[in-house]
Amino acid sequence: MKQCSRSGCAWQTFAPSPRLAREQYLSHLVEAHTREVDADVPEGMVQVHVGDEWVTVSPDEATDLHRYRSSHR
């Protein structure tokens, strides 16, 4: 089972495999915790807000940044 790491969010999944749980979690993050912006982001990349700026990174780098920020709060 995987739970959303966003403060105040009680979402969780129960999936038959870790891969499916991660896919469901990523879909949840996009649907519940993102908004659409007008930006030119290359295919396969995402933008994350770091400090006062938006940074274009790979999804794996975004995950690492999220884990780092969550562990340093």
N, C-alpha and C positions, 0 to 999 in steps of 0.2 A: 504494500500500500504506500502511496506517495501523497504527501500533503503539500498544500501551497505554502510557500515560505513568506508570503506577503502578510504584513501585520494586519490582524483583524479578519483575515480570510479563512473560513472554515472548510474550504474545498478540499476534497481528498478523492483518491481513486483506489480502486481495487481491481487490478488487472492480472491476467494469467502469466505475464512475463514482465521483467524489468523494462524491456524495450517498449512494450505497449503502454506501460505506466508512464514512461518518459514522454511518449508521443501524446498521450492524453493530457499530461501536465503542461507540455508546451502549447497545446491547443487551448487549454484553459487560460494560460498566461496571456496569449494573444487576444482571446475573446473577452476576458474580464478585466485585464489590467493594462491594455494599450489603447492608444488612440491613433487615428490616421493623421499623418502630416504630409505636407507637400515638400518632398525632398527627393533628390536624385541619388538613390542608394543603389549601388551595383547589385546585380543578381547574386543571390546567395549570401549577401551581407545584411547586417542589421545595424541600427543606430541605438546607442545607449547614452544616457545622460550621466556624465562624469564631472563632478564639480560644477562649473558654470558653463560647460560646453557639451555639445553632442559629438560623439566619436563613432566612426564607422568601423565595425569589427565583424569577425566571423561569429556565427552562433556559438561556437565553442568558447571563443574569447569572451563573449557576453556572459556565458554561464560562469566562467572563472571570475569575472568581475563581480557578478551577483553574489557568488559564494564568498568572495573576499569582503565585500561590503557587509554581508550578513554576519560574518564572523567577527567584524570589528565594530559592532554597535554596542 
